Amino acid sequence: MSKVKPTKFIFVLGGVMSGLGKGIAASSIGYLLKHSGLRVTILKLDPYLNVDPGTMNPYQHGEVFVLDDGSETDLDLGHYERFIDVSMTKNNNATAGQVYSTVLDKERKGQYLGETVQVIPHVTDEIINKIQSINKPKKYDVVICEVGGTVGDIESLPFMEAIRQLSLKVGYHNHLIVHLTLLPYIKASGELKSKPTQHSVMKLREIGLSPDMILCRSEYKIDRSIRDKIALFCNVRSDHVFEGRDVESIYEVPLVMDEQNMGGLINDRLQLDKKPDLSLLKGFVKRYKNPKKEINIAMCGKYTELIDSYKSVMESFIHAGVENNSRVNVKWVKTENIKNDKKAKNQFRNIDGILILPGFGSRGGEGKILSSKYARENNIPFLGICLGMQCAIIDFARHVCGLKGANSTEFNKRTKYPVIDLMESQKAIKIKGGTMRLGAYECKIKTGTKTYAAYRAKKVSERHRHRYEVNNRYRKILEKCGLVISGVNDSLGVVESIEIPNHPWFVAGQFHPELKSRVNKAHPLFRDFIKAATVYNKARS
């Protein structure tokens, strides 16, 4: 009987400052290992006290990424899924809020048998349990664990201590620590400075951890002398200091890592003996950098100042653009500024496709409705996501069905024609966190529709995050006036997708298709939306 091989753990930690790209680094390492034939998963540990990011402002934390099981998670899980093509679960994201909540629940239930409950060992034990439980039963060869924030943050100390304990427990050849730091360039002296990296590693070593590899984020090439200096002062081998220079596409990062033999060195340390096949990714990056066409898409929303609010949509455009040999140029449209048809015309000049983004609240709502109207009346390819579909329904009800003043009760509680209304199951809810219609739901697709042509399937599963639905009382009049309901969920009796016939491409969904788009596997609706926009662009030229 063959001996079960031990699980390998890779910990990705950050120093100097946040936002350097730990999520991309973890995802890229995951890509190298996954395409070496290994079974890989990635865990995000977030030191903040929120139970999940579901109630957090996008300006603070970027988009909320929703999983099949309905978990509201950090946007880095989107990168994990897009890179390694594995659907995550709630076990792939653990916050300090979840950890402390679990510990306190156990204390209230008397599970600690009267012990004094402390950070060490009770909180650290719970963190270790979170890390190890992701592979019970053993499904993965490698677990990559990214810790949010930066080394030295007071809230991250229990996580670092847990990693220190777990590293000792699993042994030298079963764990690896990758430390991501900033290598700033000082223009006045024309130098890259390694001191911030040295101090970050010093702080890490004070905690009891030593990096095995250092990934230096920089806008400039790191020459041999800088690598040698970092290696000397940070106690790592020179070939274990890697350059993390800015690249045109995040999907180049695994290729850059492979060029520096990061995969080979990881294999040596963890005794994996595997080599990655990167041919598909090389082809993807080549097509991304050498598109045959360029198109312009208008992104209509309210968080247009912060691109991270719509990270998954932006990545979906990249995936779909590559499959259509088109570069997608995005024009951000703040719908609060669209007050009438004339302003809509000004905003959408030279645009090949209009996308209305998901969101909550009435701000910019009328502008989104006018955006739908403009796309519908001028035969511009259109995709509506979640609230985007609801705005398309309102537009159709008002301007085609003649239901003057039709609206969503989210925008106007006293509207005469509430074509969009709060779900019955939502009306009594007072607590906001984790209480929407969340996660994967089945959608039955109507044959003969553009939606069916995109999916090429009668049943699909898509992810949701919303409280409001199409009001079934108005379905008949909407359909009588020509709206096609192309997708429904029979068990809930709700509308999932709609489209308008006699239009080049006007499709909208109550779900979030952007959450399931992946590198070399664009989401069908995004693929066909960009295809329609490319055809429109050619006709317009």
Secondary structure, DSSP 8 states (H G I E B T S, - for coil): -------EEEEEEE-SSS-S-HHHHHHHHHHHHHTTT--EEEEEEE-SSSSSGGGS-HHHH---EE-TT--EE-THHHHHHHHH-----GGGEEEHHHHHHHHHHHHHTTTTTT----IIIIIHHHHHHHHHHTTSS---SEEEEEE-S-TT-GGGHHHHHHHHHHHHHH-GGGEEEEEEEE--EETTTTEE--HHHHHHHHHHHHHT---SEEEEEESS---HHHHHHHHHHHTS-GGGEEEEE--SSGGGHHHHHHHTTHHHHHHHHHT-------HHHHHHHHHHHS-SEEEEEEEEES-TT-GGGGHHHHHHHHHHHHHTTEEEEEEEEEGGG--SHHHHHHHTTT-SEEEE----SSTTHHHHHHHHHHHHHTT--EEEETHHHHHHHHHHHHHTS--TT-EETTT-TT-SSEEEEE-GGGTT----TT-SEEEEEEEEE-TTSHHHHHH-SSEEEEEEEESEEE-GGGHHHHHHTT-EEEEEETTTTEEEEEE-SSSSSEEEESS-GGGG-BTTB--HHHHHHHHHHHHHHHHH-
